[in-house]
């Protein structure tokens, strides 16, 4: 059955009084719209609240819940009008009013027990995350300290090994020098002994020759 004439809604949007099919309910503004109370009064959050208020107002102006249940004929025009309507598509005064309502609702919610409980839970979660971070930092620092100690130990051992090698090379060098000197001394002693022996043999030979010569002169042949 055809309905009455079309009429203008409270926001200047044309609405029809024809019976329409039951449409999905426009979700109302939830009591806890923000997961973080710190963002409840931001421009973005207030705009989202105001948009929900706007859609709720448009849904209420389209005949109410009873008229939406009264017919099974869908009304695509009304549904599209609601879906496309935004804060930027209404007058400035209406937009300011919806934003004012959104701010009042957000401020009221911030004073509620739900908001306080949410903030307490958030702070608890942050504290737990900080504790986990501190624990992870301490573990990482302990591992770093252990690694640094191991490196220092390795460097100390390497330096001690180098010192031992240096001392060993010095001792080997001194031993070789001492052995060389001892060998030189022994060679000089042997050379001196050989020289004395040789000199003694020469003296002895000259003595023998001299003695023979003297005997020959003392007893000339007859």
PyMOL commands that set and color helices and strands:
alter all, ss='L'
color gray80, all
select helices_A, chain A and resi 37-39+43-61+64-69+76-84+87-89+92-110+113-218
alter helices_A, ss='H'
color red, helices_A
select strands_A, chain A and resi 7-8+14-15
alter strands_A, ss='S'
color yellow, strands_A
deselect
rebuild
show_as cartoon
